[in-house]
Amino acid sequence: MRTAERLVNLIAVFCIVSWRAFWMTMLNRSSPQTALTDPEIRLLDHLVKGRSGDCSRRSTLSHYVIKIAQLGGYLARANDPPPGNTVIWRGLSRLTDIELGAAIGAKFYGNWK
């Protein structure tokens, strides 16, 4: 962070990540493949266990947005408002870290399931 060029690069990365967080919070009903990769979907299904009655909502992006928000600290109680951009940002950041760790682990120890 000692040069302006590094600061510009950091701001550019933050803009992309914040756009993705904002975009995911605004999309409500669409296929999760429009916003998430297959490894991200598998990791979310493995990490954040849903309720037993969630089978009908499994294919919607809103289901996975809630899971990402839960990684960011969202409690997902019945009367909670929808997750905001900050909690989505935290969840995406954590999901990225977990995805990198899973990729590195798969490289050294084989595929995870």
N, CA and C atoms as a LAMMPS dump frame, in Angstrom:
ITEM: TIMESTEP
0
ITEM: NUMBER OF ATOMS
339
ITEM: BOX BOUNDS ff ff ff
-5.0000000000000000e+02 5.0000000000000000e+02
-5.0000000000000000e+02 5.0000000000000000e+02
-5.0000000000000000e+02 5.0000000000000000e+02
ITEM: ATOMS id mol type element x y z
1 1 1 N 0.808 -1.193 0
2 1 2 C 0 0 0
3 1 3 C 0.858 1.266 0
4 2 1 N 2.077 1.118 -0.365
5 2 2 C 2.963 2.276 -0.315
6 2 3 C 2.931 3.1 -1.585
7 3 1 N 2.37 2.554 -2.649
8 3 2 C 2.302 3.319 -3.891
9 3 3 C 0.848 3.467 -4.311
10 4 1 N 0.64 4.477 -5.13
11 4 2 C -0.718 4.731 -5.63
12 4 3 C -1.18 3.603 -6.545
13 5 1 N -0.254 2.999 -7.285
14 5 2 C -0.619 1.916 -8.195
15 5 3 C -1.164 0.71 -7.436
16 6 1 N -0.556 0.368 -6.316
17 6 2 C -1.054 -0.745 -5.501
18 6 3 C -2.429 -0.429 -4.93
19 7 1 N -2.624 0.807 -4.522
20 7 2 C -3.917 1.216 -3.982
21 7 3 C -5.004 1.139 -5.055
22 8 1 N -4.664 1.552 -6.259
23 8 2 C -5.617 1.48 -7.373
24 8 3 C -5.982 0.023 -7.653
25 9 1 N -5.009 -0.876 -7.642
26 9 2 C -5.287 -2.302 -7.866
27 9 3 C -6.175 -2.867 -6.772
28 10 1 N -5.93 -2.495 -5.534
29 10 2 C -6.754 -2.967 -4.419
30 10 3 C -8.187 -2.466 -4.55
31 11 1 N -8.35 -1.215 -4.894
32 11 2 C -9.692 -0.658 -5.068
33 11 3 C -10.416 -1.347 -6.222
34 12 1 N -9.688 -1.668 -7.288
35 12 2 C -10.298 -2.368 -8.42
36 12 3 C -10.803 -3.745 -8.006
37 13 1 N -10.017 -4.479 -7.224
38 13 2 C -10.448 -5.789 -6.743
39 13 3 C -11.661 -5.652 -5.829
40 14 1 N -11.633 -4.666 -4.936
41 14 2 C -12.775 -4.448 -4.044
42 14 3 C -14.027 -4.081 -4.83
43 15 1 N -13.881 -3.333 -5.907
44 15 2 C -15.038 -2.979 -6.731
45 15 3 C -15.669 -4.22 -7.352
46 16 1 N -14.844 -5.128 -7.827
47 16 2 C -15.361 -6.352 -8.445
48 16 3 C -16.064 -7.212 -7.408
49 17 1 N -15.44 -7.389 -6.249
50 17 2 C -16.046 -8.22 -5.198
51 17 3 C -17.329 -7.579 -4.679
52 18 1 N -17.318 -6.273 -4.496
53 18 2 C -18.528 -5.613 -3.993
54 18 3 C -19.646 -5.657 -5.026
55 19 1 N -19.308 -5.553 -6.32
56 19 2 C -20.326 -5.684 -7.354
57 19 3 C -20.949 -7.066 -7.303
58 20 1 N -20.119 -8.1 -7.126
59 20 2 C -20.654 -9.467 -7.071
60 20 3 C -21.563 -9.642 -5.864
61 21 1 N -21.167 -9.109 -4.719
62 21 2 C -22.006 -9.211 -3.519
63 21 3 C -23.327 -8.487 -3.727
64 22 1 N -23.28 -7.286 -4.294
65 22 2 C -24.495 -6.515 -4.539
66 22 3 C -25.383 -7.227 -5.554
67 23 1 N -24.788 -7.738 -6.614
68 23 2 C -25.537 -8.421 -7.66
69 23 3 C -26.239 -9.652 -7.115
70 24 1 N -25.556 -10.419 -6.273
71 24 2 C -26.16 -11.627 -5.711
72 24 3 C -27.292 -11.294 -4.748
73 25 1 N -27.182 -10.189 -4.018
74 25 2 C -28.274 -9.837 -3.122
75 25 3 C -29.494 -9.345 -3.891
76 26 1 N -29.284 -8.804 -5.079
77 26 2 C -30.404 -8.292 -5.862
78 26 3 C -31.091 -9.381 -6.695
79 27 1 N -30.36 -10.403 -7.089
80 27 2 C -30.984 -11.518 -7.817
81 27 3 C -31.755 -12.365 -6.815
82 28 1 N -32.963 -12.689 -7.138
83 28 2 C -33.734 -13.459 -6.174
84 28 3 C -34.036 -14.847 -6.68
85 29 1 N -34.668 -14.946 -7.833
86 29 2 C -35.062 -16.267 -8.329
87 29 3 C -34.424 -16.527 -9.677
88 30 1 N -33.362 -17.23 -9.62
89 30 2 C -32.736 -17.697 -10.852
90 30 3 C -31.898 -18.909 -10.517
91 31 1 N -31.336 -19.488 -11.516
92 31 2 C -30.505 -20.662 -11.304
93 31 3 C -29.212 -20.252 -10.603
94 32 1 N -28.736 -21.042 -9.621
95 32 2 C -27.506 -20.673 -8.938
96 32 3 C -26.287 -20.668 -9.854
97 33 1 N -26.366 -21.369 -10.995
98 33 2 C -25.236 -21.395 -11.908
99 33 3 C -24.996 -20.046 -12.567
100 34 1 N -25.945 -19.118 -12.474
101 34 2 C -25.733 -17.798 -13.048
102 34 3 C -24.758 -16.977 -12.216
103 35 1 N -24.625 -17.286 -10.935
104 35 2 C -23.776 -16.492 -10.065
105 35 3 C -22.694 -17.292 -9.355
106 36 1 N -22.861 -18.599 -9.265
107 36 2 C -21.928 -19.432 -8.515
108 36 3 C -21.353 -20.524 -9.406
109 37 1 N -20.122 -20.904 -9.125
110 37 2 C -19.512 -22.012 -9.853
111 37 3 C -19.93 -23.329 -9.2
112 38 1 N -19.731 -24.433 -9.912
113 38 2 C -20.075 -25.741 -9.358
114 38 3 C -19.311 -26.054 -8.07
115 39 1 N -17.992 -25.771 -7.996
116 39 2 C -17.307 -26.02 -6.711
117 39 3 C -17.876 -25.186 -5.56
118 40 1 N -18.279 -23.949 -5.845
119 40 2 C -18.884 -23.123 -4.794
120 40 3 C -20.198 -23.72 -4.317
121 41 1 N -21.004 -24.205 -5.239
122 41 2 C -22.285 -24.808 -4.871
123 41 3 C -22.065 -26.063 -4.037
124 42 1 N -21.107 -26.908 -4.455
125 42 2 C -20.816 -28.127 -3.682
126 42 3 C -20.29 -27.793 -2.294
127 43 1 N -19.415 -26.789 -2.204
128 43 2 C -18.894 -26.391 -0.894
129 43 3 C -20.005 -25.863 0.003
130 44 1 N -20.881 -25.034 -0.55
131 44 2 C -21.984 -24.497 0.254
132 44 3 C -22.907 -25.609 0.73
133 45 1 N -23.2 -26.572 -0.145
134 45 2 C -24.053 -27.691 0.265
135 45 3 C -23.389 -28.517 1.357
136 46 1 N -22.077 -28.621 1.3
137 46 2 C -21.343 -29.412 2.297
138 46 3 C -21.174 -28.65 3.614
139 47 1 N -20.912 -27.354 3.541
140 47 2 C -20.592 -26.57 4.741
141 47 3 C -21.817 -26.125 5.53
142 48 1 N -22.818 -25.635 4.826
143 48 2 C -23.992 -25.064 5.491
144 48 3 C -25.162 -26.013 5.267
145 49 1 N -25.534 -26.692 6.311
146 49 2 C -26.648 -27.642 6.213
147 49 3 C -27.96 -26.878 6.247
148 50 1 N -28.83 -27.2 5.303
149 50 2 C -30.129 -26.553 5.234
150 50 3 C -31.145 -27.284 6.089
151 51 1 N -32.325 -26.707 6.157
152 51 2 C -33.424 -27.368 6.86
153 51 3 C -33.91 -28.536 6.034
154 52 1 N -34.587 -29.462 6.676
155 52 2 C -35.058 -30.658 5.96
156 52 3 C -36.113 -30.322 4.913
157 53 1 N -36.833 -29.238 5.075
158 53 2 C -37.867 -28.853 4.122
159 53 3 C -37.376 -27.988 2.988
160 54 1 N -36.07 -27.83 2.816
161 54 2 C -35.512 -26.944 1.808
162 54 3 C -35.329 -27.595 0.444
163 55 1 N -35.775 -28.804 0.246
164 55 2 C -35.528 -29.514 -1.012
165 55 3 C -36.131 -28.779 -2.213
166 56 1 N -37.278 -28.124 -2.03
167 56 2 C -37.909 -27.441 -3.15
168 56 3 C -37.181 -26.161 -3.531
169 57 1 N -36.452 -25.575 -2.609
170 57 2 C -35.76 -24.313 -2.877
171 57 3 C -34.311 -24.523 -3.278
172 58 1 N -33.86 -25.744 -3.37
173 58 2 C -32.446 -26.036 -3.609
174 58 3 C -31.913 -25.42 -4.886
175 59 1 N -32.737 -25.289 -5.908
176 59 2 C -32.242 -24.838 -7.196
177 59 3 C -32.266 -23.323 -7.362
178 60 1 N -32.72 -22.583 -6.373
179 60 2 C -32.787 -21.133 -6.514
180 60 3 C -31.545 -20.471 -5.943
181 61 1 N -31.224 -19.339 -6.496
182 61 2 C -30.071 -18.592 -6.017
183 61 3 C -30.324 -18.053 -4.611
184 62 1 N -31.571 -17.72 -4.298
185 62 2 C -31.866 -17.163 -2.97
186 62 3 C -31.517 -18.163 -1.866
187 63 1 N -31.665 -19.45 -2.151
188 63 2 C -31.281 -20.488 -1.192
189 63 3 C -29.781 -20.405 -0.907
190 64 1 N -28.986 -20.229 -1.96
191 64 2 C -27.538 -20.167 -1.798
192 64 3 C -27.08 -18.809 -1.257
193 65 1 N -27.82 -17.751 -1.539
194 65 2 C -27.491 -16.45 -0.945
195 65 3 C -27.626 -16.524 0.572
196 66 1 N -28.643 -17.209 1.06
197 66 2 C -28.812 -17.392 2.497
198 66 3 C -27.647 -18.196 3.069
199 67 1 N -27.222 -19.236 2.356
200 67 2 C -26.084 -20.034 2.824
201 67 3 C -24.807 -19.193 2.868
202 68 1 N -24.593 -18.366 1.847
203 68 2 C -23.418 -17.477 1.841
204 68 3 C -23.512 -16.495 3
205 69 1 N -24.703 -15.958 3.227
206 69 2 C -24.898 -15.025 4.331
207 69 3 C -24.633 -15.701 5.672
208 70 1 N -25.008 -16.967 5.796
209 70 2 C -24.741 -17.692 7.037
210 70 3 C -23.247 -17.859 7.259
211 71 1 N -22.475 -18.03 6.192
212 71 2 C -21.016 -18.059 6.34
213 71 3 C -20.495 -16.717 6.841
214 72 1 N -21.216 -15.64 6.501
215 72 2 C -20.825 -14.301 6.923
216 72 3 C -21.393 -13.875 8.264
217 73 1 N -22.136 -14.756 8.929
218 73 2 C -22.654 -14.443 10.255
219 73 3 C -24.151 -14.25 10.345
220 74 1 N -24.854 -14.36 9.244
221 74 2 C -26.311 -14.22 9.236
222 74 3 C -26.926 -15.414 9.954
223 75 1 N -27.915 -15.176 10.812
224 75 2 C -28.496 -16.238 11.617
225 75 3 C -29.66 -16.957 10.949
226 76 1 N -30.296 -16.337 9.979
227 76 2 C -31.387 -16.935 9.201
228 76 3 C -32.547 -17.388 10.076
229 77 1 N -32.906 -16.569 11.05
230 77 2 C -34.08 -16.891 11.86
231 77 3 C -35.341 -16.506 11.102
232 78 1 N -36.464 -16.978 11.563
233 78 2 C -37.731 -16.786 10.847
234 78 3 C -38.079 -15.311 10.646
235 79 1 N -37.826 -14.471 11.622
236 79 2 C -38.226 -13.068 11.531
237 79 3 C -37.088 -12.126 11.143
238 80 1 N -35.931 -12.665 10.765
239 80 2 C -34.813 -11.823 10.356
240 80 3 C -35.085 -11.214 8.98
241 81 1 N -34.643 -9.971 8.775
242 81 2 C -34.767 -9.388 7.432
243 81 3 C -33.809 -10.096 6.478
244 82 1 N -33.972 -9.892 5.181
245 82 2 C -33.044 -10.526 4.24
246 82 3 C -31.611 -10.04 4.483
247 83 1 N -30.63 -10.864 4.163
248 83 2 C -29.247 -10.458 4.414
249 83 3 C -28.851 -9.262 3.561
250 84 1 N -27.997 -8.435 4.122
251 84 2 C -27.534 -7.244 3.421
252 84 3 C -26.198 -7.464 2.734
253 85 1 N -25.711 -6.395 2.127
254 85 2 C -24.473 -6.471 1.362
255 85 3 C -23.267 -6.794 2.235
256 86 1 N -23.221 -6.282 3.454
257 86 2 C -22.057 -6.501 4.314
258 86 3 C -21.916 -7.965 4.691
259 87 1 N -23.003 -8.593 5.072
260 87 2 C -22.935 -9.993 5.476
261 87 3 C -22.686 -10.891 4.259
262 88 1 N -23.189 -10.506 3.088
263 88 2 C -22.895 -11.241 1.861
264 88 3 C -21.413 -11.106 1.526
265 89 1 N -20.869 -9.919 1.7
266 89 2 C -19.443 -9.681 1.457
267 89 3 C -18.596 -10.588 2.353
268 90 1 N -18.924 -10.623 3.622
269 90 2 C -18.178 -11.481 4.559
270 90 3 C -18.285 -12.949 4.165
271 91 1 N -19.486 -13.378 3.795
272 91 2 C -19.687 -14.76 3.404
273 91 3 C -18.938 -15.121 2.132
274 92 1 N -18.963 -14.227 1.126
275 92 2 C -18.227 -14.486 -0.104
276 92 3 C -16.73 -14.544 0.149
277 93 1 N -16.256 -13.673 1.011
278 93 2 C -14.835 -13.677 1.35
279 93 3 C -14.447 -14.999 2.008
280 94 1 N -15.27 -15.431 2.917
281 94 2 C -14.984 -16.699 3.603
282 94 3 C -15.105 -17.88 2.645
283 95 1 N -16.111 -17.852 1.763
284 95 2 C -16.282 -18.921 0.785
285 95 3 C -15.081 -18.994 -0.154
286 96 1 N -14.557 -17.847 -0.559
287 96 2 C -13.373 -17.822 -1.426
288 96 3 C -12.182 -18.438 -0.719
289 97 1 N -11.992 -18.096 0.546
290 97 2 C -10.89 -18.683 1.313
291 97 3 C -11.047 -20.197 1.441
292 98 1 N -12.26 -20.654 1.704
293 98 2 C -12.514 -22.088 1.842
294 98 3 C -12.306 -22.792 0.504
295 99 1 N -12.749 -22.147 -0.58
296 99 2 C -12.583 -22.744 -1.905
297 99 3 C -11.104 -22.87 -2.267
298 100 1 N -10.318 -21.861 -1.947
299 100 2 C -8.874 -21.94 -2.189
300 100 3 C -8.245 -23.055 -1.361
301 101 1 N -8.652 -23.164 -0.109
302 101 2 C -8.137 -24.231 0.742
303 101 3 C -8.512 -25.611 0.226
304 102 1 N -9.737 -25.755 -0.263
305 102 2 C -10.179 -27.038 -0.81
306 102 3 C -9.408 -27.377 -2.082
307 103 1 N -9.148 -26.366 -2.904
308 103 2 C -8.394 -26.601 -4.134
309 103 3 C -6.96 -27.013 -3.82
310 104 1 N -6.347 -26.357 -2.85
311 104 2 C -4.982 -26.717 -2.458
312 104 3 C -4.963 -28.11 -1.841
313 105 1 N -5.936 -28.407 -0.993
314 105 2 C -6.023 -29.735 -0.392
315 105 3 C -6.241 -30.817 -1.431
316 106 1 N -7.075 -30.531 -2.437
317 106 2 C -7.319 -31.505 -3.501
318 106 3 C -6.06 -31.74 -4.318
319 107 1 N -5.274 -30.699 -4.467
320 107 2 C -4.023 -30.822 -5.232
321 107 3 C -3.039 -31.76 -4.532
322 108 1 N -2.979 -31.669 -3.198
323 108 2 C -2.033 -32.474 -2.449
324 108 3 C -2.598 -33.817 -2.005
325 109 1 N -3.878 -33.858 -1.698
326 109 2 C -4.457 -35.055 -1.072
327 109 3 C -5.563 -35.712 -1.884
328 110 1 N -5.858 -35.24 -3.049
329 110 2 C -6.924 -35.809 -3.87
330 110 3 C -8.195 -34.997 -3.756
331 111 1 N -9.175 -35.357 -4.55
332 111 2 C -10.445 -34.609 -4.609
333 111 3 C -11.238 -34.759 -3.323
334 112 1 N -11.944 -33.708 -2.95
335 112 2 C -12.85 -33.731 -1.795
336 112 3 C -14.247 -34.003 -2.302
337 113 1 N -15.042 -34.591 -1.498
338 113 2 C -16.448 -34.842 -1.86
339 113 3 C -17.337 -34.491 -0.711
